[in-house]
Amino acid sequence: MTMNYFRLAPLLFLPVASVMAQEPPAFYLQPQSQSVSIGATVTVRSGASGTPPVVYQWRRNNLILSDATNVTLMLTNIQWVQSGEYQIEASNAWGTVVSKAALLDVDPTFTKISLGRIATDGGDSTGVAWGDYDADGFLDLFVSNFGTPFNFLYRNNGDETFTRIASGVVATEDMNAEGAAWADYDNDGDLDLFVSVGLGANDVLYSNDGAGGFTKITNGPPVRSGGNSRGCAWADYDNDGWVDLFVANEQSQNNFLFHNEGLVGFTRITNGVIATDRGNSFGCSWGDYDNDGYPDLFVANNGRPSFLYHNQRDGTFAKIVSGPIVTNVASSASGSWGDYDNDGYLDLFVANLGQRNFLYHNQGDGTYIQITNGPIVEEVSYSWGGAWADFDNDGYLDLFVANGQPNGTGVKDYLFRNAGDGSFTKVVRGSLVNDNAAGDGCAWGDFNNDGFVDLFVSNINGQNNFLYRNNGNSNHWLTVQCKGRVSNASAIGARLELTADINGKSVRQIREISGGGGYGSQNDLRAHFGVGQAAIIPSLRIRWPSGIVQRLANLAVDQLLVVPEPPQLQPVSQPQDGIFRGEFRGGRNLVYEIQVSENLTEWSLLTTLTNRDGLAVFNDVQIRNAAARFYRIKER
């Protein structure tokens, strides 16, 4: 038998690990530094390669963070104590690596509100309007939406939270809303709401029923004129005691001017330049730029020269045809009036889309110069709206600008702090200027009545809107709520002039109660003043639209002051047969005491009257034997 032998080569078996790559961790994405506000949500991202498994551990200021073992770190409701340097350590069997340090700066100036519907309702939000529609002393908020979802109406609960109203016409109508503005157009003591609507649809007017509800007005020119409306703003342009309405229309359509005829409704003005000019108008804002007691009008045009109309004080307007405001051509979206240098004259900011914004300084002689340097006019974004307010209560107006590209994921907004010398510093800390979104409208309002103005910013493209609560500082303040009696009830157009000693010098500030501005938005109807470390306010002067001038002296700081307009008293005729007949104008359906004196020291009650329709007459039959008689009227 033949035997065959085979020699088998030995087989070599190697551990799997010996043939796999043995790569220690390495970061291809380093954590980035951020600056946010208190209350914000912070996401710190990193990325590391390396042979798995890779284990991660985050550290703050070299101290281990518990339960922070993911490649991405998320911190909610951030607080100031969480500021510091953040690093992530990545480890595997072949090594350990530590990332670069990322600085988390938590700015304490504002708190970003992240809870509640007001912060989580995503929409195509455009206009923003603060107004206390239920007269409970706390600001409520209306936010318009273009298309779906419905517009938002938030009622202030008085505890720094809001409830979204889900019923009623204001909250349940679907429309392509752009702008909004509150005013008591019927002088019945509660705020009504106008909403400008685009794409050729009729605009909307809601009348407040005084019990927390609204009725939609279905007849009359403001709601039957159609239009491609963008912005809207109220003003009593003829000072007859009833607020009128301007609506800006795009696509070369005539703009709308509606004159308030009192209790009989509105008339559309169809003649004059303000009603016949065709533009591509986006924003509008009233302001008395020449201090003659009558509101003038700025209209921002996209791709064409903007309009500036001077009020002729006879119910007509003259179109300004010279100067940079009306000769510059830009993609302008809105304008906002404010006296940023405290010289007693309103200056003008104009927001532009995709190019530098404009800032015009009022020269005090009816003309303006264009400011060409400084961060306000050097930064370039897609700016829709601006809003002036003294957010730090130092006595000088600061400026917020909402930015957003219609088809973009988001850009940063601007906040410019007034340096008090005519210049501004761009604020770079906090969520207000570091949140990325497609911003549209913006408005300041002190929703918790602490004397420091808060900010709401609307965003489109389904993004959440922003609400920032001002955390304040040691500076003092005065908030003034004006209640018109002879003038329109909302006191829109009233000019307030406050004088106080700030940092060793006398500073005079002016505010005008505004019926809307910026991009379809409206600040708090109350006038807000910051007065620094001033302990007392020597002088407050109010010029009402009626022409009545009221002076108050030696006011305490840190208070919300409610000021009713005083009645306007005048004789009907000279005394005859021992009888003096007088008349006065005042608030409708209010009760007044007529007091009389013969020495201006001792006063006695002559009579009590209820002023039914705004004009009341009284008789004094005891004048015959008096050497002199003096009269005064007090609202009960």
MIKOL-213618 format. One line per 8 residues: for each residue x, y, z of C-alpha. Coordinates in pm, 1 decimal, padded with zeros to 6 digits. Example, Ala and Ser with C-alpha at 12.3 -4.5 7.8 and 13.67 -1.06 7.14 Angstrom:
<fidos>
01230.0/-00450.0/00780.0; 01367.0/-00106.0/00714.0
</fidos>
This chain:
<fidos>
00000.0/00000.0/00000.0; 00131.1/00331.3/-00098.1; 00090.5/00606.7/00160.8; 00077.5/00978.1/00063.4; 00177.8/01234.9/00318.5; 00085.4/01601.7/00317.9; 00248.7/01865.7/00527.2; -00001.4/02126.9/00651.3
00123.6/02479.3/00700.9; 00045.2/02611.4/01044.3; -00251.3/02852.3/01067.0; -00199.2/03185.6/01239.9; -00501.3/03345.1/01417.1; -00464.0/03711.0/01515.3; -00694.5/03905.2/01747.1; -00934.9/04128.4/01557.5
-00817.0/04432.0/01748.4; -00468.2/04389.8/01613.7; -00579.3/04454.8/01256.3; -00821.8/04739.5/01325.0; -00710.3/05100.6/01322.1; -00607.1/05217.5/01665.1; -00704.4/05584.4/01642.8; -00718.3/05807.1/01946.5
-00988.9/06077.0/01952.2; -00935.5/06399.1/01756.1; -01174.5/06697.6/01734.4; -01286.7/06802.5/01389.8; -01549.9/07041.5/01538.3; -01443.8/07260.2/01827.8; -01698.7/07418.3/02067.1; -01768.8/07781.0/01982.5
-01798.4/08074.4/02220.4; -02145.5/08227.8/02263.1; -02312.1/08522.7/02430.3; -02671.6/08477.6/02545.3; -02921.9/08627.8/02785.1; -03053.1/08479.2/03105.7; -03328.7/08228.1/03033.4; -03198.6/08125.7/02692.6
-03140.5/07771.6/02570.0; -02777.0/07710.0/02480.8; -02649.5/07436.2/02251.5; -02272.6/07378.2/02243.9; -02173.0/07147.8/01960.3; -01855.5/06948.7/01908.2; -01739.9/06659.7/01691.7; -01461.8/06406.2/01737.0
-01322.5/06116.3/01535.2; -01151.1/05810.2/01679.7; -01190.9/05439.8/01717.6; -01514.2/05367.6/01901.2; -01630.6/05357.1/02163.0; -01553.9/05720.1/02241.1; -01660.9/05852.3/02579.0; -01735.2/06219.9/02632.3
-01732.6/06441.8/02938.6; -01806.1/06814.8/02951.2; -01638.8/07048.1/03197.8; -01708.5/07406.1/03304.6; -01410.6/07596.3/03439.7; -01231.1/07260.1/03463.9; -01501.7/07110.3/03683.5; -01689.8/06801.7/03566.7
-02054.7/06861.5/03470.4; -02277.4/06579.9/03585.5; -02492.2/06409.0/03320.1; -02304.1/06593.5/03046.8; -02168.1/06300.2/02849.8; -02297.7/06358.5/02497.5; -02103.1/06507.0/02210.8; -02346.6/06802.1/02217.1
-02422.9/06994.9/02534.5; -02766.9/07153.1/02581.8; -02841.8/07391.5/02867.3; -03193.5/07523.8/02921.1; -03308.5/07830.1/03115.1; -02951.1/07946.9/03140.7; -02851.9/08153.1/03445.7; -02568.6/08396.3/03501.7
-02383.0/08151.9/03732.3; -02346.4/07914.5/03437.5; -02119.6/08150.7/03248.2; -01761.3/08037.6/03208.2; -01529.3/07826.7/02993.2; -01666.9/07501.2/02857.1; -01454.1/07212.7/02730.1; -01528.1/06856.8/02631.2
-01300.2/06561.5/02692.8; -01309.9/06271.1/02445.9; -01158.7/05934.9/02545.0; -01119.2/05585.1/02406.0; -00885.5/05293.6/02464.7; -00606.0/05465.4/02272.5; -00607.5/05811.9/02415.0; -00772.9/06118.9/02556.7
-00805.7/06464.1/02406.5; -00952.3/06788.2/02542.4; -01115.8/07048.9/02318.8; -01038.3/07414.3/02305.9; -01222.0/07623.1/02563.4; -01542.4/07793.4/02451.6; -01654.0/08095.8/02652.3; -02022.1/08111.2/02744.7
-02105.0/08471.6/02823.6; -02440.8/08516.6/03001.5; -02547.7/08878.6/02977.4; -02772.9/08983.9/03270.4; -02936.0/09283.5/03097.0; -03236.9/09089.4/02964.2; -03407.0/08758.7/03032.1; -03520.7/08564.3/02729.6
-03869.3/08428.3/02797.3; -03876.8/08067.0/02681.5; -04195.1/07932.9/02843.6; -04556.9/07994.5/02749.7; -04741.3/08030.2/02420.0; -04608.0/08381.6/02365.7; -04258.6/08231.2/02328.0; -04344.5/07903.3/02156.3
-04614.7/07994.9/01903.3; -04444.2/07969.2/01567.4; -04598.2/08156.6/01277.4; -04542.8/08394.1/00989.7; -04552.0/08684.1/01230.9; -04520.8/09037.5/01101.6; -04660.8/09332.7/01297.5; -04636.7/09374.7/01675.2
-04854.5/09607.3/01885.1; -04856.8/09655.0/02262.8; -05181.7/09783.5/02416.9; -05382.2/09740.1/02736.6; -05708.1/09640.7/02568.8; -05883.4/09531.5/02890.0; -05771.4/09837.1/03091.7; -05637.7/09633.3/03383.3
-05310.2/09826.9/03396.6; -05097.3/09564.2/03221.5; -04992.0/09565.1/02856.9; -05142.5/09301.9/02631.1; -04998.9/09209.8/02291.2; -05130.8/09159.9/01939.4; -04915.8/08985.9/01675.8; -05027.2/08972.6/01312.5
-04958.7/08670.1/01093.1; -04938.4/08653.3/00715.7; -05165.0/08364.0/00620.7; -05167.9/08078.3/00865.1; -05184.8/08047.9/01156.4; -05440.5/08291.3/01293.2; -05328.9/08620.7/01441.9; -05214.3/08606.2/01804.2
-05377.2/08798.7/02089.3; -05209.8/08757.4/02426.5; -05368.4/08880.4/02747.3; -05129.4/08986.5/03021.6; -05204.3/08792.4/03342.4; -05031.9/09050.7/03559.5; -04773.0/08801.3/03687.7; -04525.1/08821.2/03397.5
-04712.7/08551.4/03204.1; -04957.9/08573.9/02916.9; -05262.2/08376.7/02806.5; -05328.5/08336.1/02437.4; -05688.6/08424.0/02358.0; -05843.5/08141.6/02157.7; -06196.2/08270.1/02094.1; -06348.6/08580.3/01942.2
-06302.6/08746.5/01603.5; -05955.3/08888.5/01672.5; -05810.8/08543.8/01741.7; -05998.9/08326.2/01493.4; -05989.3/08504.6/01157.2; -05747.0/08385.7/00889.9; -05592.7/08664.9/00681.5; -05271.2/08785.3/00524.1
-05208.0/09036.9/00799.3; -04910.5/09271.2/00787.8; -04937.8/09555.0/01039.2; -05143.0/09646.9/01345.1; -05208.3/09947.1/01566.7; -05421.3/10019.4/01873.1; -05623.7/10338.2/01931.3; -05950.6/10439.6/02092.2
-06099.1/10563.6/01766.3; -06449.9/10611.3/01908.5; -06335.4/10777.6/02233.7; -06533.4/10537.5/02449.7; -06246.4/10464.9/02686.8; -06108.1/10136.5/02552.1; -05857.2/10048.2/02282.0; -05974.6/09935.4/01939.2
-05754.9/09753.6/01688.0; -05678.6/09808.3/01319.6; -05505.0/09537.7/01114.3; -05362.9/09606.7/00768.8; -05404.4/09316.1/00524.6; -05211.2/09242.2/00205.9; -05275.6/09078.7/-00130.6; -05572.6/09295.9/-00225.6
-05796.8/09198.5/00066.1; -05987.5/09442.3/00283.1; -05824.5/09570.7/00597.8; -05984.1/09493.2/00934.5; -06108.5/09711.5/01219.8; -06215.8/09567.0/01554.6; -06420.0/09772.5/01800.6; -06359.5/09700.3/02168.1
-06682.3/09630.1/02357.1; -06531.0/09728.0/02692.7; -06581.2/09381.2/02840.0; -06278.2/09204.1/02694.9; -06433.7/09126.4/02356.1; -06434.3/09280.8/02010.9; -06679.9/09337.6/01728.9; -06561.8/09332.7/01370.5
-06661.7/09646.8/01181.0; -06803.5/09541.6/00844.1; -06902.2/09875.5/00689.0; -06714.7/10194.9/00617.8; -06416.5/10298.1/00405.1; -06136.4/10157.0/00626.7; -06271.8/09803.4/00584.2; -06409.2/09831.1/00229.9
-06122.1/09985.3/00032.8; -05924.2/09673.0/-00056.1; -05554.6/09731.3/-00095.0; -05214.2/09574.8/-00087.1; -05155.9/09705.8/00260.9; -04839.9/09689.6/00463.9; -04805.5/09942.8/00746.1; -05066.3/10147.1/00932.5
-05065.4/10427.3/01187.7; -05314.8/10642.1/01378.0; -05291.3/11019.6/01429.9; -05532.8/11307.8/01483.0; -05393.5/11509.5/01193.9; -05646.1/11796.8/01226.1; -05657.1/11794.5/01608.9; -06036.6/11769.8/01619.8
-06030.6/11517.3/01903.7; -06073.6/11203.0/01689.9; -05785.5/10985.8/01565.7; -05751.9/10947.5/01189.0; -05585.1/10659.7/01005.3; -05316.7/10619.1/00737.4; -05248.9/10289.5/00558.0; -04940.7/10225.8/00340.8
-04997.5/10021.5/00023.1; -04744.4/09855.8/-00203.0; -04745.0/09772.2/-00576.7; -04798.0/10132.2/-00696.0; -05137.3/10158.6/-00533.1; -05253.9/10484.1/-00377.6; -05210.7/10496.1/-00003.9; -05516.9/10541.7/00218.9
-05598.4/10836.8/00442.6; -05917.7/10807.5/00645.5; -06059.8/11105.3/00834.7; -06248.0/11023.1/01154.1; -06584.9/11200.6/01151.6; -06659.4/11112.4/01513.4; -06948.7/10887.8/01597.6; -07061.9/10870.0/01232.5
-06752.1/10683.2/01109.4; -06469.7/10753.3/00863.8; -06438.0/10932.8/00530.6; -06168.5/10835.5/00283.0; -05969.7/11137.2/00166.3; -05930.4/11116.5/-00210.5; -05763.9/11445.5/-00300.4; -05432.0/11600.2/-00206.9
-05082.1/11457.6/-00242.9; -05105.6/11228.7/00056.5; -05394.8/11039.8/-00106.3; -05290.1/11052.2/-00470.7; -04918.4/10971.7/-00455.0; -04840.1/10624.6/-00583.9; -04550.0/10436.2/-00435.6; -04438.2/10096.5/-00326.0
-04510.7/10186.9/00032.4; -04418.3/09950.0/00315.1; -04403.8/10148.5/00638.0; -04546.5/10471.7/00777.7; -04507.1/10681.6/01089.1; -04652.3/11011.6/01211.9; -04437.5/11264.3/01396.8; -04441.8/11640.3/01456.7
-04094.6/11707.9/01320.5; -04121.8/12091.1/01322.4; -04289.9/12124.4/01665.6; -04590.7/12319.4/01538.3; -04842.2/12102.1/01721.4; -04962.0/11906.3/01416.2; -04839.0/11559.3/01313.7; -04644.5/11518.9/00990.8
-04609.8/11190.6/00802.8; -04320.5/10977.0/00675.2; -04388.2/10692.7/00429.6; -04114.6/10439.8/00345.2; -04106.8/10322.0/-00018.0; -03932.9/10010.9/-00143.4; -03718.7/10085.1/-00449.0; -03840.3/10445.2/-00484.6
-03786.2/10772.4/-00300.3; -03975.4/10782.1/00026.3; -04243.5/11041.9/00105.6; -04242.8/11315.6/00369.6; -04556.6/11524.2/00411.0; -04574.4/11845.4/00611.6; -04902.4/11913.0/00788.2; -05034.4/12253.5/00677.0
-05263.1/12279.1/00983.7; -05573.8/12322.6/00770.1; -05645.9/11956.5/00696.3; -05407.1/11943.0/00399.6; -05046.8/11839.2/00351.0; -04751.2/11968.9/00148.6; -04514.4/11715.1/-00004.3; -04149.2/11779.0/00080.2
-03946.4/11754.3/-00240.5; -03592.4/11836.6/-00130.1; -03351.4/11692.9/00122.9; -03202.6/11345.0/00168.9; -03513.8/11191.6/00326.0; -03707.6/11224.9/-00000.3; -03425.0/11204.3/-00256.1; -03246.5/10890.3/-00137.8
-03358.4/10577.9/-00323.6; -03345.9/10252.4/-00129.2; -03539.1/09937.2/-00053.7; -03690.8/10103.9/00250.5; -03929.1/09910.9/00474.9; -04013.4/10148.9/00758.6; -03935.5/10465.6/00951.2; -03918.1/10544.5/01322.5
-03915.9/10890.0/01486.0; -03715.0/10967.4/01799.9; -03514.2/11255.7/01946.4; -03190.1/11065.7/02001.4; -02976.0/11369.8/02094.1; -03229.9/11542.6/02323.4; -03230.1/11870.0/02131.9; -03610.1/11886.5/02127.6
-03659.5/11781.5/01763.8; -03756.4/11441.0/01624.2; -03489.7/11257.4/01426.7; -03568.8/10974.6/01185.2; -03438.7/10618.7/01139.8; -03520.1/10435.2/00815.4; -03478.5/10056.2/00788.7; -03359.5/09927.2/00450.8
-03359.1/09580.3/00299.5; -03019.4/09446.3/00196.9; -02829.9/09774.4/00225.7; -02721.7/10033.3/00477.9; -02990.6/10187.5/00693.4; -03049.2/10563.1/00711.2; -03031.0/10797.7/01009.0; -03140.8/11158.5/00960.8
-03072.1/11433.9/01213.8; -03328.2/11710.5/01255.6; -03158.3/12049.2/01222.2; -03440.5/12230.9/01398.2; -03528.0/12447.4/01097.8; -03745.0/12198.5/00908.8; -03449.9/12031.1/00735.4; -03249.1/11714.6/00793.1
-02893.7/11600.9/00735.0; -02800.4/11240.4/00670.6; -02566.6/11077.1/00923.2; -02303.3/10887.4/00726.1; -02083.2/10731.1/00992.7; -02132.9/10520.8/01299.8; -02260.2/10163.6/01347.0; -02629.3/10244.8/01285.0
-02557.8/10342.8/00924.3; -02255.1/10122.7/00856.3; -02397.5/09779.0/00934.3; -02565.6/09598.2/00643.4; -02841.2/09341.6/00685.7; -03202.3/09290.0/00578.4; -03365.3/09540.5/00811.4; -03743.6/09561.5/00838.1
-03823.7/09766.2/01143.2; -03668.2/09985.6/01408.2; -03793.1/10094.5/01749.8; -03653.7/10363.9/01979.4; -03654.4/10330.8/02360.0; -03427.4/10411.7/02653.1; -03375.8/10052.2/02762.0; -03110.2/10132.9/03024.2
-03285.6/10443.2/03165.6; -02983.7/10668.2/03125.9; -03185.5/10950.2/02966.0; -03101.3/10880.9/02599.9; -03294.8/10684.7/02338.3; -03142.9/10358.8/02216.1; -03239.3/10177.2/01895.2; -03336.6/09817.9/01820.1
-03352.0/09694.9/01458.9; -03524.9/09373.1/01348.0; -03347.9/09192.0/01061.9; -03456.3/08894.7/00854.4; -03443.3/08759.3/00501.3; -03783.6/08633.5/00382.3; -03642.4/08306.1/00251.3; -03354.4/08267.4/00491.4
-03309.2/08067.2/00809.1; -03213.5/08371.3/01008.7; -02978.9/08657.5/01079.1; -02895.9/08854.8/01390.9; -03084.1/09166.0/01501.2; -02920.6/09492.1/01609.4; -02923.9/09688.4/01933.5; -02746.7/10023.5/01943.8
-02679.6/10190.4/02280.0; -02684.2/10569.0/02283.6; -02356.7/10708.3/02419.8; -02518.6/11039.6/02513.7; -02297.0/11245.2/02283.5; -02476.3/11189.8/01953.4; -02302.6/10858.6/01885.7; -02398.3/10493.7/01933.8
-02225.9/10169.5/02031.7; -02330.0/09838.4/01881.7; -02429.9/09594.7/02156.1; -02271.8/09251.1/02102.0; -02368.7/09067.1/02420.9; -02689.7/08879.9/02491.2; -02959.8/08693.5/02302.4; -03118.8/09008.9/02158.5
-02826.7/09048.7/01919.7; -02714.1/08687.1/01884.7; -03036.5/08494.8/01823.5; -03067.6/08393.5/01458.3; -03411.9/08434.4/01304.9; -03607.2/08593.1/01020.4; -03715.1/08904.6/01210.3; -03988.4/09138.9/01092.4
-04160.3/09364.9/01344.2; -04046.4/09484.3/01686.0; -04184.4/09696.6/01967.7; -04089.8/09805.1/02318.9; -04333.2/09791.8/02610.1; -04303.8/09761.7/02988.4; -04524.8/09456.2/03032.6; -04448.2/09403.5/03404.5
-04461.9/09772.3/03505.2; -04117.5/09774.0/03666.2; -04008.0/10090.4/03485.2; -03776.8/09919.2/03236.1; -03900.9/09859.4/02881.2; -03919.4/09504.2/02750.0; -03895.0/09392.8/02387.0; -04097.8/09170.3/02154.9
-03969.8/09066.5/01810.1; -04183.0/08889.1/01550.2; -04034.3/08625.6/01318.6; -04158.7/08469.8/00996.1; -04107.5/08126.4/00835.9; -04266.2/07936.8/01123.4; -04000.7/08042.4/01371.9; -04082.8/08122.7/01731.9
-04116.7/08488.0/01821.0; -03892.3/08647.9/02083.6; -03986.0/08810.8/02413.2; -03710.6/08966.5/02622.1; -03774.2/09094.9/02975.0; -03556.7/09385.6/03084.5; -03386.2/09306.3/03415.7; -03321.1/09672.2/03493.3
-03046.0/09849.2/03683.2; -03017.3/10120.9/03947.9; -03131.5/10405.5/03720.8; -03459.7/10581.6/03792.0; -03755.6/10633.9/03561.7; -04097.0/10785.4/03506.2; -04379.1/10633.5/03301.0; -04668.6/10859.9/03204.9
-05009.0/10741.3/03088.4; -05193.5/11026.5/02921.7; -05573.0/11018.6/02905.9; -05723.8/11251.5/02650.5; -06038.6/11441.9/02735.5; -06062.0/11729.9/02488.0; -05806.4/11552.2/02270.7; -05851.2/11195.8/02141.3
-05891.4/10951.5/02428.9; -05566.8/10765.6/02350.3; -05374.7/11096.1/02363.9; -05200.1/10998.9/02038.5; -04992.9/11295.5/01929.3; -04942.5/11435.0/02279.8; -04591.0/11570.5/02327.8; -04425.3/11527.0/02666.4
-04117.1/11724.3/02765.3; -03931.6/11617.9/03079.6; -03639.6/11799.4/03240.0; -03413.0/11637.2/03500.1; -03054.6/11661.0/03625.1; -02862.2/11362.6/03489.6; -02490.0/11320.7/03553.3; -02453.3/11677.1/03669.1
-02632.2/11850.7/03383.1; -02987.0/11945.8/03299.3; -03124.7/11710.7/03034.2; -03445.9/11771.1/02843.5; -03618.6/11472.5/02683.4; -03923.9/11461.3/02458.4; -04163.5/11180.1/02378.5; -04462.1/11172.4/02146.1
-04745.4/10926.2/02201.8; -04735.7/10725.2/01879.9; -05015.8/10555.5/01690.0; -04777.2/10314.7/01516.4; -04437.9/10303.7/01346.6; -04153.3/10080.5/01242.9; -04269.3/09790.0/01031.2; -04638.9/09753.2/01108.6
-04570.1/09781.2/01480.9; -04646.7/09996.1/01783.5; -04465.8/10070.0/02107.5; -04638.7/10109.5/02442.8; -04883.1/10403.8/02429.8; -04745.3/10522.0/02761.8; -04448.5/10761.9/02757.3; -04138.2/10618.3/02921.2
-03846.6/10826.7/03049.9; -03518.8/10714.6/03201.6; -03360.4/10972.4/03432.5; -03037.6/10807.8/03547.8; -02963.5/10877.6/03914.2; -03191.1/11182.3/03936.6; -03380.1/11179.2/04266.5; -03660.5/11410.0/04154.7
-03807.5/11538.9/03829.5; -03830.6/11918.4/03840.4; -04050.8/11962.1/03534.4; -04288.7/11772.3/03307.6; -04469.2/11965.4/03035.6; -04747.3/11806.2/02829.8; -04872.8/11965.5/02510.2; -05197.7/11792.3/02426.3
-05323.4/11768.0/02066.2; -05604.4/12006.2/02165.2; -05342.2/12275.5/02229.2; -05386.4/12260.6/02606.9; -05051.2/12284.9/02784.6; -05019.1/12119.9/03124.8; -04723.8/12157.8/03361.4; -04632.1/11937.3/03655.9
-04341.9/12002.6/03892.3; -04124.5/11817.7/04142.8; -04241.3/11469.1/04055.2; -04117.8/11160.0/04237.3; -03917.8/10912.4/04032.1; -03995.2/10542.5/03983.9; -04368.4/10578.6/03938.9; -04637.6/10523.4/03679.3
-04816.3/10857.4/03659.3; -05168.1/10874.3/03513.9; -05244.4/11220.9/03380.4; -05593.5/11312.2/03257.7; -05610.6/11606.4/03020.1; -05750.3/11910.7/03203.6; -06077.4/12056.0/03076.8; -06075.2/12364.7/02857.2
-06276.6/12646.5/03014.8; -06395.0/12960.4/02836.3; -06673.6/13218.2/02879.2; -06978.0/13199.9/02656.8; -07037.7/13573.9/02689.9; -06977.5/13864.3/02923.9; -07192.7/13863.3/03240.7; -07544.0/13993.2/03179.8
-07816.5/14063.7/03435.0; -07592.6/13929.9/03709.2; -07547.1/13592.6/03540.3; -07221.0/13449.7/03409.0; -07241.6/13172.9/03151.3; -06939.4/12954.6/03090.8; -06863.2/12642.4/02891.6; -06592.9/12382.4/02901.0
-06470.9/12094.2/02693.7; -06376.7/11770.4/02861.2; -06422.4/11396.6/02861.2; -06750.5/11255.3/02746.4; -06977.2/11114.2/03018.0; -06737.3/11224.9/03291.7; -06845.6/11410.6/03602.9; -06692.1/11752.2/03674.9
-06708.7/11989.9/03969.2; -06733.9/12362.7/03889.9; -06565.6/12550.7/04172.9; -06569.8/12924.2/04236.6; -06356.4/13166.8/04436.5; -06334.3/13541.6/04496.8; -05973.5/13543.0/04620.6; -05805.0/13238.4/04453.8
-05752.0/13095.9/04802.5; -06089.1/12978.7/04924.3; -06287.0/12767.8/04679.0; -06645.4/12649.6/04701.9; -06857.8/12415.8/04489.1; -07080.1/12596.0/04240.2; -07232.1/12292.4/04068.8; -07166.5/11938.6/03949.1
-07216.9/11845.4/03585.2; -07202.3/11531.0/03376.7; -07042.6/11614.6/03043.6; -07251.1/11406.0/02804.0; -07109.6/11497.2/02463.7; -06777.0/11670.3/02536.1; -06913.8/12026.3/02571.9; -07097.2/12146.5/02882.2
-07242.4/12483.4/02987.0; -07292.3/12621.1/03338.2; -07444.5/12937.7/03488.1; -07335.3/13141.1/03789.8; -07621.9/13360.4/03919.4; -07429.4/13494.9/04218.5; -07186.2/13716.0/04028.8; -07384.2/14041.2/04071.7
-07244.4/14142.6/04412.3; -06891.9/14008.3/04366.8; -06590.2/14225.5/04289.7; -06434.4/13930.9/04105.0; -06516.8/13567.3/04048.0; -06272.3/13294.9/03951.2; -06363.8/12950.5/03820.9; -06191.2/12616.6/03802.2
-06301.5/12269.5/03699.0; -06200.4/11938.1/03853.6; -06267.1/11593.9/03716.1; -06417.4/11361.1/03973.0
</fidos>
